[in-house]
Amino acid sequence: MNNFRFWSPTEFIFGKNTVKNIAASIQKYGGSKVLIHYGGQSAIRSGLLADVENELQNALIDYVKLGGVQPNPTDTLVYEGIRLCRQENVNFILAIGGGSVIDSAKAIAAGALYAGDFWNIFEGTVAVNQAVPVGVILTIPAAGSEGSANMVITRTDGMLKRPARGHQVLRPKFAILDPALTFTLPPGQTAYGIADMMSHVMERYFTQTPHVEVTDRLCEAVLQTIIEQAPVVMLEPHNYEARANLMWAGTLAHTGICGVGREEDWASHGLEHELSALYDVAHGAGLAVIFPAWMQYVYPSGVGKFAQFASRVWGIPETENLKDIALKGIQALKNFFISLGLPVNFEQLGAKKSDIDYMVEKLAINSGESLGNFRKLDRKDARAIYEIAAQS
Amino acid sequence: MNNFRFWSPTEFIFGKNTVKNIAASIQKYGGSKVLIHYGGQSAIRSGLLADVENELQNALIDYVKLGGVQPNPTDTLVYEGIRLCRQENVNFILAIGGGSVIDSAKAIAAGALYAGDFWNIFEGTVAVNQAVPVGVILTIPAAGSEGSANMVITRTDGMLKRPARGHQVLRPKFAILDPALTFTLPPGQTAYGIADMMSHVMERYFTQTPHVEVTDRLCEAVLQTIIEQAPVVMLEPHNYEARANLMWAGTLAHTGICGVGREEDWASHGLEHELSALYDVAHGAGLAVIFPAWMQYVYPSGVGKFAQFASRVWGIPETENLKDIALKGIQALKNFFISLGLPVNFEQLGAKKSDIDYMVEKLAINSGESLGNFRKLDRKDARAIYEIAAQS
């Protein structure tokens, strides 16, 4: 087990009708002038935005609104949010939505207190030492951004999708998680979320760091829960209990608790970002295509870990040789994604094999660097994985 | 799943040589005049106390010391600590030790900023709204107090051992966890710690709250890790990796993450407190005696949950009727405790059957109240459980 620091100070407020805590929670963390940041029409249509505005008005909390966050959120709206925060002296940002809205809110929060161009943070040249406090009302369990120190933004100029990780001051002050808010998520978005949260666990699970039994088992616990609850929410979208278990699993998947003490991987996220940047597909859909392909390519670098994944997570009997068990585990994951209606190859995703050269070229691999850790991938490896994903 | 709030803001600094972070960590949380609180000779003999004093002196941090915390820490030393904090204008308390030292430090931290008698907090008549910040260097993985909002103190007058739970401001600011500091723990103390951390999970695991799959699986993950690592640390006390997994499991067992969304039980802790108050035995030893007895008495109130415990945690095949599987799980726990050299009945603990009346009388059950939640226990039930523990 490696040395680590783990700090997850977010206050999670979970359950039915917890949105009614919103004014008190904002005030607890010093908010008096709020930027409400949200996505498209669903927050309006569902009445959630109006409910929040009512609560804030009743508590005499002043606010401005900035909607319109799209999946794969872009720098354009972040710049607008930063301008608005400065102009209106905003001292709290409330994100209502899923990972895209929260990530956009985090980028605004960091950018508003940084004198230069916020994109420097995503180029890795600047650390985030201060930020406007952020609170969350989560409506899409998927990205885990409500409990993480990470964010991903796409730069419109050149469609560069880039993550910024480990900026601890960006962890939300609180996250309100009401499973009932997820009842109306369409099946596709529910499934994308499932692939996303599973990927967050698996990016941590597949490590070469030895002796990480306790976090291995936590990862397996979260994965097993997701695998168990996913078919239920697909069949019964209004099943509160299944939605609740899935929602909390999605948060646990990404607070960091599943990754402490080990070198994490994150190659699949890197490979996927080029897909969703180029085709503007859902991140979770891209991950469902990339992750099994990545597994098929890298499993020989640690067949024992893949066999453990197969037997403990998928219940594959440990009666055969490790390679066969490992391959059955990968196939089980792929079958599971298919059962949720997720794409598992380029064609189903709407991606083109002929674009592989372009994606490989754009990958965030600087000269002399590699992608991932379970197996260090160069551009040749990345191309091979894209080709597996294209063919399968 | 029940509604819940989960807030665990403690910064966990885990790994080899992490004690060298002590001065920076204290300063990060505003400490300039520190009370170093510790137990007996081991912190002195090991050189840990001297190391810490050196670090503080080098950083020009002023401090006073108060040692002498005993297992089952008492109010006497808490009163002395409170006096010292006020007299010396202490603004940070550093606990070096295990649960007894940390709990004593928490009680001092709360009492120093409370004008009345700190014992009121343990009588449940006063909430803790402010406290001197506490930091921890953990030397005994067991109580989980380094990441919890709880504490237990014994009032010398009448030997009343009482818990105070859910005082969130008492969560330590940071906890330094170096597994190498636990190499020299004697086998007995190691085993008591294992029983204690397993009990913290099981007090949460056994619930009547339905649909708590994700936390059930987290509990099982932590228990399986402990069961796997415990024999290794007993055989190889200097095995860093096994000590590391066990230490982190002990913390996870009690931050609250294993209990969210469910009604927890805590009857066994209540029953045990009378044993350790009366005989001054280790809390973990008492729990090893009480928990299997409690299980044997209450399992008919939820045989399915006990069967799940047996099959998922202990690998008992699910081929028989639920009752038989449940009973095999309880026996497996008992056998495991025996394999660690733990007492599992009154005689082995040095407790007397003839004292049962006295213990039942002193139990913290007020008129009209009961103990625990999986099955609500009255004094008659408590007596029956003590009798099982006495006979088995």
HADDOCK unambig.tbl for C-alpha pairs under 7 A between the chains (distance, minus, plus):
assign (segid A and resid 1 and name CA) (segid B and resid 241 and name CA) 6.33 0.50 0.50
assign (segid A and resid 2 and name CA) (segid B and resid 15 and name CA) 6.89 0.50 0.50
assign (segid A and resid 3 and name CA) (segid B and resid 14 and name CA) 5.49 0.50 0.50
assign (segid A and resid 3 and name CA) (segid B and resid 15 and name CA) 4.25 0.50 0.50
assign (segid A and resid 3 and name CA) (segid B and resid 16 and name CA) 6.54 0.50 0.50
assign (segid A and resid 4 and name CA) (segid B and resid 13 and name CA) 6.16 0.50 0.50
assign (segid A and resid 4 and name CA) (segid B and resid 14 and name CA) 5.21 0.50 0.50
assign (segid A and resid 4 and name CA) (segid B and resid 15 and name CA) 6.54 0.50 0.50
assign (segid A and resid 5 and name CA) (segid B and resid 11 and name CA) 6.97 0.50 0.50
assign (segid A and resid 5 and name CA) (segid B and resid 12 and name CA) 5.48 0.50 0.50
assign (segid A and resid 5 and name CA) (segid B and resid 13 and name CA) 4.60 0.50 0.50
assign (segid A and resid 5 and name CA) (segid B and resid 14 and name CA) 6.06 0.50 0.50
assign (segid A and resid 6 and name CA) (segid B and resid 11 and name CA) 5.90 0.50 0.50
assign (segid A and resid 6 and name CA) (segid B and resid 12 and name CA) 5.09 0.50 0.50
assign (segid A and resid 6 and name CA) (segid B and resid 13 and name CA) 6.72 0.50 0.50
assign (segid A and resid 7 and name CA) (segid B and resid 9 and name CA) 6.49 0.50 0.50
assign (segid A and resid 7 and name CA) (segid B and resid 10 and name CA) 6.40 0.50 0.50
assign (segid A and resid 7 and name CA) (segid B and resid 11 and name CA) 4.63 0.50 0.50
assign (segid A and resid 7 and name CA) (segid B and resid 12 and name CA) 6.33 0.50 0.50
assign (segid A and resid 8 and name CA) (segid B and resid 8 and name CA) 6.60 0.50 0.50
assign (segid A and resid 8 and name CA) (segid B and resid 9 and name CA) 5.80 0.50 0.50
assign (segid A and resid 9 and name CA) (segid B and resid 7 and name CA) 6.48 0.50 0.50
assign (segid A and resid 9 and name CA) (segid B and resid 8 and name CA) 5.79 0.50 0.50
assign (segid A and resid 9 and name CA) (segid B and resid 9 and name CA) 3.89 0.50 0.50
assign (segid A and resid 10 and name CA) (segid B and resid 7 and name CA) 6.39 0.50 0.50
assign (segid A and resid 11 and name CA) (segid B and resid 5 and name CA) 6.99 0.50 0.50
assign (segid A and resid 11 and name CA) (segid B and resid 6 and name CA) 5.92 0.50 0.50
assign (segid A and resid 11 and name CA) (segid B and resid 7 and name CA) 4.64 0.50 0.50
assign (segid A and resid 12 and name CA) (segid B and resid 5 and name CA) 5.50 0.50 0.50
assign (segid A and resid 12 and name CA) (segid B and resid 6 and name CA) 5.09 0.50 0.50
assign (segid A and resid 12 and name CA) (segid B and resid 7 and name CA) 6.32 0.50 0.50
assign (segid A and resid 13 and name CA) (segid B and resid 4 and name CA) 6.15 0.50 0.50
assign (segid A and resid 13 and name CA) (segid B and resid 5 and name CA) 4.60 0.50 0.50
assign (segid A and resid 13 and name CA) (segid B and resid 6 and name CA) 6.71 0.50 0.50
assign (segid A and resid 14 and name CA) (segid B and resid 3 and name CA) 5.50 0.50 0.50
assign (segid A and resid 14 and name CA) (segid B and resid 4 and name CA) 5.20 0.50 0.50
assign (segid A and resid 14 and name CA) (segid B and resid 5 and name CA) 6.07 0.50 0.50
assign (segid A and resid 15 and name CA) (segid B and resid 2 and name CA) 6.91 0.50 0.50
assign (segid A and resid 15 and name CA) (segid B and resid 3 and name CA) 4.27 0.50 0.50
assign (segid A and resid 15 and name CA) (segid B and resid 4 and name CA) 6.53 0.50 0.50
assign (segid A and resid 16 and name CA) (segid B and resid 3 and name CA) 6.56 0.50 0.50
assign (segid A and resid 211 and name CA) (segid B and resid 241 and name CA) 6.01 0.50 0.50
assign (segid A and resid 212 and name CA) (segid B and resid 245 and name CA) 6.99 0.50 0.50
assign (segid A and resid 213 and name CA) (segid B and resid 225 and name CA) 6.45 0.50 0.50
assign (segid A and resid 213 and name CA) (segid B and resid 245 and name CA) 6.65 0.50 0.50
assign (segid A and resid 214 and name CA) (segid B and resid 222 and name CA) 6.54 0.50 0.50
assign (segid A and resid 214 and name CA) (segid B and resid 225 and name CA) 5.51 0.50 0.50
assign (segid A and resid 214 and name CA) (segid B and resid 245 and name CA) 5.85 0.50 0.50
assign (segid A and resid 214 and name CA) (segid B and resid 249 and name CA) 6.55 0.50 0.50
assign (segid A and resid 217 and name CA) (segid B and resid 221 and name CA) 4.99 0.50 0.50
assign (segid A and resid 218 and name CA) (segid B and resid 218 and name CA) 5.99 0.50 0.50
assign (segid A and resid 218 and name CA) (segid B and resid 221 and name CA) 5.67 0.50 0.50
assign (segid A and resid 221 and name CA) (segid B and resid 217 and name CA) 4.98 0.50 0.50
assign (segid A and resid 221 and name CA) (segid B and resid 218 and name CA) 5.67 0.50 0.50
assign (segid A and resid 221 and name CA) (segid B and resid 221 and name CA) 6.38 0.50 0.50
assign (segid A and resid 222 and name CA) (segid B and resid 214 and name CA) 6.54 0.50 0.50
assign (segid A and resid 225 and name CA) (segid B and resid 213 and name CA) 6.46 0.50 0.50
assign (segid A and resid 225 and name CA) (segid B and resid 214 and name CA) 5.51 0.50 0.50
assign (segid A and resid 241 and name CA) (segid B and resid 1 and name CA) 6.36 0.50 0.50
assign (segid A and resid 241 and name CA) (segid B and resid 211 and name CA) 6.02 0.50 0.50
assign (segid A and resid 245 and name CA) (segid B and resid 212 and name CA) 7.00 0.50 0.50
assign (segid A and resid 245 and name CA) (segid B and resid 213 and name CA) 6.66 0.50 0.50
assign (segid A and resid 245 and name CA) (segid B and resid 214 and name CA) 5.85 0.50 0.50
assign (segid A and resid 249 and name CA) (segid B and resid 214 and name CA) 6.55 0.50 0.50
